[in-house]
């Protein structure tokens, strides 16, 4: 915390004060004008046990056709950049890993990691990573993005899926902000900032929600 109670931006480190953003959950959301991240104040971040309980209520799994179709949004644009000999990781796979089964159909190997349900830190580095609906849960993006990227080999492929925000006023009614575990909301320019900061080249972003990146 800075003197006077202003936080620094948890992504780019810019100092406050920050403009407030209306939130349907009545949390304190702040807007960083440098990297355009919208983030929840520290006092409004969920505790780990509450997070785990929330995630455990998700009914996502391979038998859910809607969820499978949702994941395919991330898989399909990444496939042209992946090869069978590659080693992959689903980073934040949840309690019922599903994405690795879709990749298996395409002849690709993918392991699973989740801090709450598959918490053993992966050994070695990987040729590709998927982070589908993960980065919006990062409490401290400046720490958690490089930690995730440490698992990716130079030249490796990172596929990120998250819903970008476009209008600050829309947070009043935006369903994506209704989930109390969503605490970091990225603008397109936030993701561009991340790419510049961490050496990521954009390979595909035809779907605004899915960014396929290469670690340089």
FENLINSUL-V533305 format. One record per pair of residues at least 12 apart in sequence whose ideal C-beta (glycine too) atoms are under 10 Angstrom apart, sorted by the first residue. I is the first residue (numbers start at 1). J is the second residue. Records with the same first field share a line. If there is no record, write none. Layout:
I=J + J
This chain:
1=16 + 42
2=15 + 16 + 17
4=16 + 17
5=17 + 41
6=18 + 30
7=28 + 30 + 32 + 39 + 41 + 42 + 43
8=32 + 142
9=30 + 31 + 32 + 33 + 34 + 35 + 36 + 37 + 39 + 141 + 142
10=30 + 32 + 35 + 37 + 39 + 40 + 42 + 45 + 138 + 139 + 140 + 141 + 142 + 143 + 144 + 183 + 184
11=32 + 34 + 35 + 36 + 37 + 39 + 138 + 140 + 141 + 142 + 144 + 145 + 184 + 186 + 190 + 193 + 194 + 197
12=32 + 34 + 35 + 36 + 37 + 141 + 142 + 190 + 193 + 194 + 197
13=32 + 34 + 35 + 142
14=32 + 33 + 34 + 35 + 37
15=32 + 34
16=30 + 32
17=30
18=30 + 31 + 32 + 33 + 34 + 37 + 38 + 39 + 41
19=31 + 32 + 33 + 38 + 168
20=41 + 168
21=38 + 39 + 40 + 165 + 168 + 169 + 170 + 171 + 172 + 177 + 185
22=168 + 169 + 170 + 171 + 172 + 173 + 174 + 177
23=38 + 40 + 44 + 171 + 172 + 174 + 177 + 178
24=171 + 172 + 173 + 174 + 175 + 177 + 178
25=40 + 44 + 171 + 177 + 178 + 179 + 180 + 182
26=44
27=40 + 41 + 43 + 44 + 45 + 171 + 177 + 180 + 183
28=40 + 41 + 42 + 43 + 44
29=41 + 44 + 168 + 171 + 177 + 183 + 185
31=165 + 168 + 171 + 185 + 187
32=187 + 190 + 193
34=189 + 190 + 193
35=141 + 186 + 187 + 189 + 190 + 191 + 192 + 193 + 194 + 197
36=164 + 165 + 168 + 185 + 186 + 187 + 188 + 189 + 190 + 191 + 192 + 193
37=141 + 165 + 184 + 185 + 186 + 187 + 189 + 190 + 191 + 193 + 194
38=165 + 168 + 171 + 177 + 183 + 184 + 185 + 186 + 187 + 190
39=138 + 139 + 140 + 141 + 183 + 184 + 185 + 186
40=139 + 177 + 180 + 181 + 182 + 183 + 184 + 185
41=183
42=139 + 140 + 183
44=180 + 183
45=139 + 140 + 180 + 181 + 183 + 184
46=137 + 139 + 179 + 180 + 181 + 182 + 183
48=115 + 116 + 139
49=116
50=180 + 181
51=115 + 116 + 137 + 139 + 180 + 181 + 183
52=95 + 115 + 116 + 117 + 181
53=116
54=116 + 137 + 179 + 180 + 181
55=92 + 94 + 95 + 114 + 115 + 116 + 117 + 137 + 181
56=94 + 95 + 116 + 117
57=95
58=94 + 95 + 96 + 133
59=95 + 96
60=94 + 95 + 96 + 97 + 98 + 133
61=94 + 95 + 96 + 97 + 98 + 101
62=96 + 97 + 98 + 99 + 100 + 101 + 102
63=96 + 98
64=96 + 98
67=94 + 96 + 98 + 99
68=98 + 99 + 101 + 102
70=98 + 132 + 133 + 161 + 209
71=90 + 98 + 99 + 101 + 102 + 103 + 130 + 132 + 133 + 161
72=99 + 102
73=132 + 161 + 207 + 209 + 210
74=99 + 102 + 130 + 131 + 132 + 133 + 159 + 160 + 161 + 207 + 209 + 210 + 211 + 212
75=99 + 102 + 103 + 105 + 106 + 108 + 130 + 132 + 159 + 161 + 210
76=102 + 106 + 204 + 207 + 210
77=159 + 161 + 203 + 204 + 205 + 206 + 207 + 210 + 211 + 212
78=103 + 106 + 108 + 128 + 130 + 157 + 158 + 159 + 161 + 203 + 204 + 210 + 212 + 213
79=102 + 103 + 106 + 108 + 159 + 212
80=157 + 203 + 204 + 212
81=127 + 128 + 156 + 157 + 159 + 203 + 204 + 212 + 213 + 214
82=103 + 106 + 107 + 108 + 110 + 127 + 128 + 157 + 159 + 212
83=107 + 108 + 127 + 128 + 157
84=106 + 107 + 108 + 109
85=107 + 108 + 109 + 127
86=103 + 108 + 109 + 110 + 126 + 127 + 128 + 153 + 156 + 157
87=108 + 109 + 110 + 111 + 122 + 124 + 125 + 126 + 127 + 128 + 153 + 156
88=100 + 103 + 108 + 109 + 110 + 111 + 126 + 127 + 128 + 129 + 130 + 152 + 156 + 157 + 159
89=109 + 110 + 111 + 112 + 113 + 122 + 124 + 125 + 126 + 127 + 128 + 129 + 130 + 131 + 148 + 151 + 152 + 156
90=102 + 103 + 110 + 111 + 112 + 113 + 114 + 118 + 128 + 129 + 130 + 131 + 132 + 134
91=111 + 112 + 113 + 114 + 115 + 122 + 126 + 129 + 130 + 131 + 132 + 134 + 135 + 147 + 148 + 149 + 151 + 152 + 158 + 159 + 160
92=112 + 113 + 114 + 115 + 116 + 117 + 118 + 129 + 130 + 131 + 132 + 133 + 134 + 135 + 137 + 138 + 148
93=110 + 111 + 112 + 113 + 114 + 117 + 118 + 130 + 131 + 132 + 134
94=112 + 114 + 116 + 117 + 118 + 132 + 133 + 134
95=114 + 116 + 117 + 118
96=117
97=110 + 111 + 112 + 113 + 114 + 117 + 118
98=112 + 132
99=112 + 130 + 132 + 159
100=112 + 130
102=130
103=128 + 130
108=127 + 128
109=126 + 127 + 128
110=126 + 128 + 129 + 130
111=123 + 124 + 126
113=126 + 129 + 148 + 151
114=134
115=134 + 137 + 144
121=147 + 151
122=151
123=151
124=151 + 153
125=150 + 151 + 152 + 153 + 154 + 156
126=151 + 152 + 153 + 156 + 157 + 158
127=152 + 153 + 155 + 156 + 157
128=152 + 153 + 156 + 157 + 158 + 159 + 212 + 214 + 215
129=148 + 149 + 151 + 152 + 153 + 156 + 157 + 158 + 159 + 160 + 213 + 215
130=157 + 158 + 159 + 160 + 161 + 212
131=145 + 148 + 149 + 158 + 159 + 160 + 161 + 162 + 211
132=159 + 160 + 161 + 162 + 209 + 210
133=160 + 161 + 162 + 163 + 176 + 179 + 182 + 209
134=148 + 160 + 161 + 162
135=148 + 160 + 161 + 162 + 184 + 185 + 186 + 190 + 191 + 194 + 211
136=161 + 162 + 163 + 164 + 176 + 177 + 179 + 181 + 182 + 183 + 184 + 185 + 186
137=162 + 179 + 181 + 182 + 183 + 184
138=162 + 183 + 184 + 186
139=181 + 183 + 184
140=183 + 184
141=183 + 184 + 186 + 190 + 194
142=197
144=184
145=158 + 160 + 194 + 197 + 198 + 200
146=197 + 198
148=160 + 198
149=194 + 198 + 199 + 200 + 213 + 215
152=198 + 200 + 213 + 214 + 215
153=215
154=199 + 214 + 215 + 216
155=201 + 214 + 215 + 216
156=213 + 214 + 215 + 216
157=203 + 212 + 213 + 214 + 215
158=195 + 198 + 200 + 203 + 211 + 212 + 213 + 214 + 215
159=203 + 204 + 210 + 211 + 212 + 213
160=186 + 191 + 194 + 200 + 205 + 209 + 210 + 211 + 212 + 213
161=207 + 209 + 210 + 211 + 212
162=176 + 182 + 184 + 185 + 186 + 190 + 191 + 208 + 209 + 210 + 211
163=175 + 176 + 177 + 182 + 185 + 186 + 208 + 209
164=176 + 185 + 186 + 187 + 188 + 189 + 190 + 191 + 205 + 208 + 209 + 211
165=177 + 185 + 186 + 187 + 188 + 190
166=187 + 188 + 208
168=185 + 187
171=185
186=211
188=205 + 208 + 211
191=205 + 208 + 211 + 213
192=205 + 211
194=211 + 213
195=211 + 213 + 214 + 216
198=213 + 215 + 216
199=213 + 214 + 215 + 216
200=213 + 214 + 215 + 216
201=213 + 214 + 215 + 216
202=214
